[in-house]
Amino acid sequence: MTCDGVLANAHIVLPDRVMRGRIEIDNGTIAAIVEGDKVPAGAVDFRGDYLLPGLVELHTDNLERHMQPRPKVQWPHEAAILAHDGELASCGVTTVFDAMRVGSINSQEGRYTEYARDLASEMLALRDAGALRIRHLLHLRAEVCSETLLAEMAKFGPDDRIGLVSLMDHTPGQRQFRDMAKLEHYVRGKHNMNGEQFIEHVASLKSLRDRFGDAHEAGAIANADRFGAVLASHDDTTAEQVARSAAHGIKLAEFPTTVEAAQACHDHGIAVMMGAPNVIRGGSHSGNVSALELAEMGLLDILSSDYVPYGLIVAAFRLAEMWGDLPRAVRTVTAAPATAVGLMDRGRIAEGRKADVIRVGTRGNTPIVRGTWVAGLQV
């Protein structure tokens, strides 16, 4: 369903400037952008609030949080999906790539069991029924350090609207957890392991990487091509790893962990995506490079909410304050992620683009999302 209408008396964040004006919506697209504070009869009066493009989220673990709201508590998938969808809409997200892990470890009881295919089918059914507020696509997180990656990916096809496949490698001692002490603290705390169990866990994962890693990596790349999906790297740490990513044709790097890797990404024409919580907290919770440091160096292109949906809009306004440039900051959560995955019909306030927009006020330096429209319909 689409809706026509006028959103007026707004500070419109255009790609390169902020303009007081209104947008006119026709058949779910932006038909006109008119300067001035006039509020035509029947228009929605923004009263000077910002009018931004809807946020485009490429990587969020939020759905998994709704599926398991407490440790060992499994929630019905349909209810979890609807709650996730509603939360993102309230945070100003109008397009989301729902991250689902593929690649399980069945030899360790209760550890990383398969779920993505069934969950994706439920997501697609809800979308086809018109039950979702915002636009959902799939992001398969392909874990090469696993036992079942290729078998799980074989269950998906081009009709599943998989927009993104990221190459994940959580083998201990490299990438996100190069520091084994930090890894031990994280894993033992999360899974209630003792020291001996942690040593066995590390040995098991390294064995999986040795046995399956190269074949899984090659297979994931081939499957991304079969799906017609964009391929991303994850947690690149060294220039050598980035060069390998570039050789695979990767154009998007999720959460590089060092300045070296981020700089190498830019040298290879690979867009750098960092987590909004990293920006807001002023550093990485894993001890990796600060997103603010990369932003200051001109090495940050895209933000992802990662594990805090409202963090996306908050981090964008933090960057705007740091850079002194609101349109540039807004591009990191709208135009830049849309461009990275080939969605050129959204992410900008421009004639002919989808009327996926949001209303944002402020309280001090904190943005407040006051309305979300998808295809011109307030959701």
C-alpha positions as CSV (number, residue, x, y, z in Angstrom):
1,M,0.0,0.0,0.0
2,T,1.2,3.5,-0.8
3,C,-0.1,6.9,0.1
4,D,0.0,10.4,-1.4
5,G,0.4,13.6,0.6
6,V,2.5,16.6,1.7
7,L,5.0,16.8,4.5
8,A,5.6,20.5,5.1
9,N,7.4,23.2,7.1
10,A,10.4,20.9,7.6
11,H,14.2,21.3,7.7
12,I,14.8,18.9,4.8
13,V,18.2,17.2,4.9
14,L,19.2,17.0,1.3
15,P,22.4,15.2,0.1
16,D,24.5,18.3,0.4
17,R,22.5,20.9,2.4
18,V,19.6,21.5,4.7
19,M,16.6,23.4,3.3
20,R,13.4,24.6,4.9
21,G,10.6,23.3,2.7
22,R,8.1,20.5,1.9
23,I,8.0,17.3,-0.1
24,E,5.0,16.2,-2.1
25,I,4.4,12.5,-2.4
26,D,2.7,10.8,-5.3
27,N,2.1,7.0,-5.5
28,G,4.7,6.3,-2.9
29,T,7.5,8.3,-4.4
30,I,8.8,11.9,-3.9
31,A,7.2,13.9,-6.7
32,A,8.4,17.4,-5.7
33,I,10.6,19.3,-3.3
34,V,9.5,22.9,-2.7
35,E,11.3,25.5,-0.7
36,G,9.6,27.6,2.0
37,D,7.6,27.2,5.2
38,K,4.1,27.2,3.7
39,V,1.8,24.5,5.0
40,P,-0.8,23.6,2.4
41,A,-4.2,22.5,3.5
42,G,-4.2,18.8,4.5
43,A,-0.4,18.7,4.8
44,V,1.5,17.3,7.8
45,D,3.1,20.3,9.6
46,F,6.6,19.3,10.8
47,R,6.9,22.6,12.7
48,G,10.6,22.9,11.8
49,D,11.6,19.3,12.6
50,Y,14.1,17.6,10.4
51,L,12.9,15.5,7.4
52,L,15.5,12.8,6.7
53,P,15.6,9.9,4.3
54,G,14.6,6.7,6.1
55,L,17.5,4.9,7.6
56,V,19.0,1.9,5.8
57,E,20.3,-0.8,8.2
58,L,22.7,-3.4,6.8
59,H,23.7,-5.4,9.9
60,T,21.6,-5.8,13.0
61,D,21.5,-8.7,15.5
62,N,18.3,-7.2,17.0
63,L,16.0,-10.0,15.7
64,E,18.0,-12.6,17.5
65,R,17.5,-10.6,20.7
66,H,13.8,-10.8,20.3
67,M,14.0,-14.6,19.5
68,Q,15.8,-15.2,22.8
69,P,14.9,-12.5,25.2
70,R,16.5,-14.4,28.1
71,P,19.3,-17.0,28.1
72,K,17.7,-20.4,27.1
73,V,14.3,-18.7,26.6
74,Q,13.0,-19.2,23.0
75,W,10.3,-16.9,21.8
76,P,7.8,-17.6,19.0
77,H,9.4,-16.5,15.8
78,E,6.4,-14.7,14.3
79,A,6.0,-12.6,17.5
80,A,9.7,-11.9,17.6
81,I,9.7,-10.7,13.9
82,L,6.8,-8.4,14.5
83,A,8.3,-6.9,17.6
84,H,11.6,-6.4,15.8
85,D,9.9,-4.8,12.8
86,G,8.0,-2.4,15.0
87,E,11.0,-1.5,17.0
88,L,13.0,-0.6,13.9
89,A,10.2,1.5,12.5
90,S,10.1,3.5,15.7
91,C,13.8,4.1,15.4
92,G,13.5,5.5,11.9
93,V,14.7,2.5,10.0
94,T,12.8,2.0,6.7
95,T,15.0,-0.7,5.1
96,V,16.7,-3.5,7.0
97,F,18.9,-6.4,6.1
98,D,18.0,-8.9,8.8
99,A,21.2,-10.7,9.8
100,M,20.9,-14.5,10.1
101,R,23.8,-16.8,10.8
102,V,24.4,-19.8,8.4
103,G,27.0,-22.3,9.4
104,S,26.4,-24.4,12.6
105,I,28.4,-26.6,15.0
106,N,26.3,-29.7,15.8
107,S,29.1,-31.7,17.4
108,Q,28.9,-29.6,20.5
109,E,25.5,-30.0,22.1
110,G,23.5,-26.8,22.3
111,R,26.1,-24.8,20.3
112,Y,25.1,-22.8,17.2
113,T,22.3,-24.9,15.9
114,E,20.7,-24.2,12.5
115,Y,17.8,-21.7,12.4
116,A,18.2,-19.4,9.4
117,R,16.1,-21.2,6.7
118,D,13.0,-21.6,8.9
119,L,13.3,-18.0,10.2
120,A,13.7,-16.6,6.7
121,S,10.6,-18.5,5.5
122,E,8.6,-17.0,8.4
123,M,9.9,-13.5,7.6
124,L,9.1,-13.8,3.9
125,A,5.6,-15.1,4.7
126,L,4.9,-12.1,7.0
127,R,6.2,-9.7,4.4
128,D,4.1,-11.3,1.6
129,A,1.0,-11.0,3.9
130,G,1.6,-7.3,4.4
131,A,2.1,-7.7,8.1
132,L,5.4,-5.8,8.3
133,R,5.8,-2.0,8.6
134,I,9.2,-1.6,6.9
135,R,11.1,-3.1,4.0
136,H,13.0,-6.3,5.0
137,L,15.8,-8.1,3.0
138,L,18.0,-10.9,4.2
139,H,21.7,-10.8,5.2
140,L,23.3,-14.2,5.5
141,R,26.3,-14.2,7.9
142,A,28.3,-17.1,6.5
143,E,30.4,-18.6,9.3
144,V,33.3,-20.4,7.6
145,C,34.5,-21.8,11.0
146,S,31.6,-24.3,11.2
147,E,30.5,-27.7,10.1
148,T,27.3,-27.1,8.0
149,L,27.8,-23.8,6.1
150,L,27.4,-25.1,2.5
151,A,24.5,-27.4,3.3
152,E,22.6,-24.5,5.0
153,M,23.3,-22.1,2.1
154,A,22.1,-24.7,-0.4
155,K,18.6,-24.3,1.1
156,F,18.4,-20.7,-0.1
157,G,18.0,-19.3,-3.6
158,P,17.6,-16.2,-5.7
159,D,13.9,-15.9,-4.8
160,D,14.7,-15.3,-1.1
161,R,15.8,-11.7,-1.7
162,I,19.2,-12.1,-0.1
163,G,20.8,-8.8,-0.5
164,L,24.0,-9.3,1.5
165,V,26.3,-12.2,2.3
166,S,29.1,-11.5,4.8
167,L,32.2,-13.8,5.2
168,M,32.5,-14.5,8.9
169,D,35.6,-16.2,10.4
170,H,35.6,-16.4,14.2
171,T,38.6,-18.7,14.5
172,P,40.2,-17.8,17.8
173,G,43.4,-15.7,17.7
174,Q,42.6,-13.5,14.8
175,R,40.3,-10.7,13.5
176,Q,37.9,-9.5,16.2
177,F,39.5,-11.6,19.0
178,R,43.2,-11.5,18.3
179,D,43.7,-10.9,22.0
180,M,43.1,-14.4,23.4
181,A,42.7,-13.0,26.9
182,K,39.8,-10.9,25.8
183,L,38.4,-13.9,23.9
184,E,38.6,-16.1,27.0
185,H,36.9,-13.4,29.2
186,Y,34.1,-13.1,26.6
187,V,33.5,-16.8,25.9
188,R,33.8,-18.1,29.4
189,G,31.4,-15.4,30.7
190,K,28.9,-16.0,27.9
191,H,28.9,-19.8,28.0
192,N,29.8,-20.4,31.7
193,M,32.9,-22.3,30.7
194,N,35.8,-23.3,33.0
195,G,39.4,-22.9,31.8
196,E,39.7,-26.5,30.6
197,Q,36.5,-26.2,28.6
198,F,37.7,-23.0,27.0
199,I,40.9,-24.6,25.9
200,E,38.9,-27.5,24.3
201,H,36.6,-24.9,22.7
202,V,39.5,-23.1,21.1
203,A,41.1,-26.3,19.8
204,S,37.8,-27.4,18.3
205,L,37.3,-24.2,16.4
206,K,40.8,-24.2,15.0
207,S,40.3,-27.8,13.9
208,L,37.1,-26.8,12.1
209,R,38.9,-23.9,10.3
210,D,41.6,-26.3,9.2
211,R,39.2,-28.9,7.9
212,F,36.5,-26.7,6.3
213,G,37.6,-23.1,6.2
214,D,38.9,-22.7,2.7
215,A,36.1,-24.7,1.1
216,H,33.5,-22.8,3.1
217,E,34.9,-19.5,2.1
218,A,34.9,-20.4,-1.6
219,G,31.4,-21.9,-1.4
220,A,30.1,-18.8,0.4
221,I,31.5,-16.5,-2.4
222,A,29.9,-18.8,-5.1
223,N,26.6,-18.8,-3.3
224,A,26.5,-15.0,-3.0
225,D,26.9,-14.8,-6.7
226,R,24.1,-17.4,-7.1
227,F,21.8,-15.3,-5.0
228,G,22.8,-12.0,-6.7
229,A,23.9,-10.7,-3.3
230,V,26.5,-8.1,-2.4
231,L,29.5,-9.8,-0.7
232,A,31.0,-8.2,2.5
233,S,34.0,-9.0,4.6
234,H,33.9,-9.0,8.4
235,D,36.5,-7.9,11.0
236,D,39.4,-7.4,8.6
237,T,42.4,-6.7,10.7
238,T,45.5,-6.5,8.4
239,A,46.2,-5.1,5.0
240,E,46.8,-8.6,3.8
241,Q,43.3,-9.7,4.8
242,V,41.9,-6.6,3.0
243,A,43.8,-7.5,-0.1
244,R,42.2,-11.0,0.0
245,S,38.8,-9.4,0.4
246,A,39.5,-7.2,-2.6
247,A,40.5,-10.2,-4.6
248,H,37.1,-11.7,-3.9
249,G,35.4,-8.6,-5.3
250,I,34.3,-7.4,-1.9
251,K,33.2,-3.7,-1.8
252,L,31.9,-3.5,1.8
253,A,33.9,-4.1,5.0
254,E,32.0,-4.7,8.2
255,F,33.8,-3.5,11.3
256,P,37.5,-3.5,10.4
257,T,39.3,-3.7,13.7
258,T,42.4,-1.5,13.0
259,V,43.4,1.7,11.3
260,E,45.6,-0.4,9.0
261,A,42.7,-2.4,7.8
262,A,40.4,0.6,7.3
263,Q,43.0,2.5,5.4
264,A,43.6,-0.5,3.2
265,C,39.9,-0.8,2.5
266,H,39.8,2.8,1.2
267,D,42.9,2.1,-0.9
268,H,41.1,-0.8,-2.5
269,G,37.8,1.1,-2.9
270,I,36.0,-0.8,-0.2
271,A,33.5,1.0,1.9
272,V,34.0,0.9,5.7
273,M,31.1,0.2,8.0
274,M,31.4,0.7,11.7
275,G,29.0,0.2,14.6
276,A,26.9,3.0,16.0
277,P,27.5,1.8,19.6
278,N,31.2,2.3,19.0
279,V,30.6,5.9,18.1
280,I,28.3,6.6,21.0
281,R,30.4,4.8,23.6
282,G,33.6,6.4,22.2
283,G,35.3,3.1,21.6
284,S,34.9,-0.6,20.8
285,H,33.6,-3.0,23.5
286,S,36.1,-5.6,22.1
287,G,39.1,-3.2,22.4
288,N,39.3,-2.7,18.6
289,V,39.7,0.6,16.7
290,S,37.5,3.5,17.7
291,A,34.9,4.5,15.1
292,L,35.4,8.1,16.0
293,E,39.1,7.8,15.2
294,L,38.2,6.5,11.8
295,A,35.7,9.3,11.3
296,E,38.3,11.9,12.2
297,M,40.6,10.3,9.6
298,G,37.9,10.2,6.9
299,L,37.9,6.4,6.9
300,L,34.3,5.9,8.1
301,D,31.6,5.6,5.3
302,I,28.6,3.7,6.8
303,L,27.1,3.2,10.2
304,S,25.2,0.1,11.4
305,S,23.2,-0.1,14.6
306,D,24.7,-3.6,15.2
307,Y,23.0,-4.4,18.5
308,V,21.2,-1.2,19.5
309,P,18.6,-0.1,16.9
310,Y,18.1,3.5,18.2
311,G,21.9,3.9,18.2
312,L,21.8,4.4,14.4
313,I,20.1,7.9,14.5
314,V,21.9,8.9,17.7
315,A,25.3,8.1,16.2
316,A,24.5,10.0,13.0
317,F,23.8,13.1,15.0
318,R,27.0,12.6,17.1
319,L,29.0,12.5,13.8
320,A,27.1,15.6,12.6
321,E,28.3,17.4,15.7
322,M,31.9,16.2,15.3
323,W,32.1,17.0,11.6
324,G,29.9,20.1,11.7
325,D,28.1,18.7,8.7
326,L,24.6,17.1,9.1
327,P,24.1,16.0,5.5
328,R,27.4,14.2,5.5
329,A,26.6,12.4,8.8
330,V,23.1,11.5,7.5
331,R,24.6,10.0,4.4
332,T,26.4,7.4,6.6
333,V,23.0,5.9,7.6
334,T,21.0,6.5,4.4
335,A,22.6,7.1,1.0
336,A,25.9,5.3,1.7
337,P,24.5,2.0,2.9
338,A,21.9,2.1,0.2
339,T,24.5,2.6,-2.5
340,A,26.8,-0.1,-1.0
341,V,24.0,-2.7,-1.7
342,G,22.9,-1.3,-5.0
343,L,19.6,0.2,-3.8
344,M,19.6,3.5,-5.8
345,D,15.9,4.1,-5.4
346,R,16.1,5.2,-1.7
347,G,18.4,6.8,0.9
348,R,18.1,10.4,-0.5
349,I,15.5,13.1,-0.5
350,A,15.2,13.5,-4.2
351,E,12.5,13.5,-6.8
352,G,11.7,10.0,-8.1
353,R,13.1,8.3,-5.0
354,K,10.9,6.2,-2.7
355,A,9.0,8.2,-0.1
356,D,10.7,6.4,2.8
357,V,11.3,9.3,5.2
358,I,11.4,10.2,8.8
359,R,10.6,13.1,11.1
360,V,13.3,13.9,13.7
361,G,13.2,16.5,16.4
362,T,15.9,17.0,19.0
363,R,16.2,17.4,22.7
364,G,19.6,19.0,23.3
365,N,22.0,16.8,21.2
366,T,19.7,13.8,21.3
367,P,17.5,13.1,18.2
368,I,13.9,12.1,18.7
369,V,12.2,10.1,15.9
370,R,8.7,11.5,15.7
371,G,7.4,9.7,12.6
372,T,8.3,7.1,10.0
373,W,6.8,6.9,6.5
374,V,7.3,4.0,4.1
375,A,6.2,4.5,0.5
376,G,4.4,7.7,1.7
377,L,2.4,5.8,4.4
378,Q,3.1,6.6,8.0
379,V,3.8,3.4,9.8
